[in-house]
Amino acid sequence: MSKVFVNIGLSLDGYMAPEGNQQYFRENLKLGPGGETGPVNDLLRSTTERIGANIMGKRMFDQGERAWPEEAPFHTPVYVLTHAKREPWARPGGTTFYFINDGPERALELARKSAGSRDIRIAGGADVIQQYLNMGVVDELEIALAPVLFGGGRRLFENLREPGSQFRIDKVLDGPAATHLRYVRQ
Amino acid sequence: MSKVFVNIGLSLDGYMAPEGNQQYFRENLKLGPGGETGPVNDLLRSTTERIGANIMGKRMFDQGERAWPEEAPFHTPVYVLTHAKREPWARPGGTTFYFINDGPERALELARKSAGSRDIRIAGGADVIQQYLNMGVVDELEIALAPVLFGGGRRLFENLREPGSQFRIDKVLDGPAATHLRYVRQ
């Protein structure tokens, strides 16, 4: 069955951090050549390629709608949690946005159907990830922990219900700009 | 010159976590034989042995005063930040508690004098560590990040002034119960 996973950048003090400058990230967002290569870039590529469906919140979608290239960088169905009604929006390159008004359970159900044997990424933002953590359905947590103290921002780990899911450390990849921590639900 | 460092256990969601069950920890607290051995235990031992002076808050001292064995587990001068006046309290085994009423700068000054070539640990709690982070004097941050979500507790990284110190990743030790992250101030 598809895995449900989160892959997110965090500051050392737990705030949501922007993506790095990996070559694959630049390529996918059509930011032109350049960017870092190496194990972190390979990890980003394999993470992206395992995704069969994405789920995100309305704010993340709204920001992306203005910023993504015409060929939106998902290449999968994307389920957007929103109260706004809107017809599906197909982009070149295989990304179709579906606007879901029936809550996170329903979005996950649809994502599972469309993902096939591939996996489902809870893309963000923080509040959407928190909802899925509280539903206990997040199988894998992947965190790129950057050695910076932001001192403010949006915390990923907040509003969590207790007792939550239990995780174990699966893998640690030590990069120069971030420590890539992978946790698997027990 | 002595390094000022923090060595602390955190949950994945950033709350202060209790110490693990390492053999050296048990030995130092006179909890009897047993406990884990291996690289994490070795790390704990070398961390403890580098300390020439400790600084802690009054709440941590109060809790410890009830819980520590008569031979308190520091074996160095310990500077306790407090408004309460009290004579120095010497324990068997080389721990002497000094009660400092003149603030964290003064405690650090005294700690530097007594530490010699060894290092100074800001032992806790969270609020005391935050004060020293905001003073920009913490040279090294050592975090044992446990794969648990507490959902509540006392956050280490809060009330931080911006811009704070900049850190780089120095070392990552991947243990089964926690990921030991070591950051050095740039």
HADDOCK unambig.tbl for C-alpha pairs under 7 A between the chains (distance, minus, plus):
assign (segid A and resid 13 and name CA) (segid B and resid 157 and name CA) 5.24 0.50 0.50
assign (segid A and resid 14 and name CA) (segid B and resid 14 and name CA) 6.86 0.50 0.50
assign (segid A and resid 147 and name CA) (segid B and resid 167 and name CA) 5.72 0.50 0.50
assign (segid A and resid 147 and name CA) (segid B and resid 168 and name CA) 5.72 0.50 0.50
assign (segid A and resid 147 and name CA) (segid B and resid 169 and name CA) 6.17 0.50 0.50
assign (segid A and resid 148 and name CA) (segid B and resid 166 and name CA) 6.33 0.50 0.50
assign (segid A and resid 148 and name CA) (segid B and resid 167 and name CA) 6.27 0.50 0.50
assign (segid A and resid 149 and name CA) (segid B and resid 164 and name CA) 6.78 0.50 0.50
assign (segid A and resid 151 and name CA) (segid B and resid 160 and name CA) 5.12 0.50 0.50
assign (segid A and resid 151 and name CA) (segid B and resid 161 and name CA) 6.32 0.50 0.50
assign (segid A and resid 151 and name CA) (segid B and resid 162 and name CA) 6.00 0.50 0.50
assign (segid A and resid 157 and name CA) (segid B and resid 13 and name CA) 5.23 0.50 0.50
assign (segid A and resid 160 and name CA) (segid B and resid 151 and name CA) 5.10 0.50 0.50
assign (segid A and resid 161 and name CA) (segid B and resid 151 and name CA) 6.32 0.50 0.50
assign (segid A and resid 162 and name CA) (segid B and resid 151 and name CA) 6.02 0.50 0.50
assign (segid A and resid 164 and name CA) (segid B and resid 149 and name CA) 6.79 0.50 0.50
assign (segid A and resid 166 and name CA) (segid B and resid 148 and name CA) 6.34 0.50 0.50
assign (segid A and resid 167 and name CA) (segid B and resid 147 and name CA) 5.73 0.50 0.50
assign (segid A and resid 167 and name CA) (segid B and resid 148 and name CA) 6.28 0.50 0.50
assign (segid A and resid 168 and name CA) (segid B and resid 147 and name CA) 5.72 0.50 0.50
assign (segid A and resid 169 and name CA) (segid B and resid 147 and name CA) 6.19 0.50 0.50
assign (segid A and resid 169 and name CA) (segid B and resid 176 and name CA) 6.74 0.50 0.50
assign (segid A and resid 172 and name CA) (segid B and resid 174 and name CA) 6.79 0.50 0.50
assign (segid A and resid 174 and name CA) (segid B and resid 172 and name CA) 6.78 0.50 0.50
assign (segid A and resid 176 and name CA) (segid B and resid 169 and name CA) 6.73 0.50 0.50
